């Protein structure tokens, strides 16, 4: 299952400029691969749109329970203290094409 996350923070809480948020962000970066592995989740992509203070992340997860486990790690919880994170399942091109072809 593919899961997209969109994380937004304000310019006033940008970790590039605010020390306490930078520290939390660096800890998250250091632990994200290990934390993903604990839950069988794989980060497929990470994109930062710095001018809009928005980060896009794509994960492959065996279940939403596994994804929620990742979200409950201390590092992710710290990130959620200054960001709004939207999490939702997505389909890739082939899955979408197959779904539309099979719809009646």
Buried (B, 14 or more C-beta within 10 A) or exposed (E): BBBBBBBBBEEEBBBEEBEEBEEBBEBBEEBBEEBBEEBBBEBBEEEEEEEEBBBEBBBBBEEEEBBEBBBEBEBBEBBEEBBEBEBEEEEEEEEEEEEEEEEE
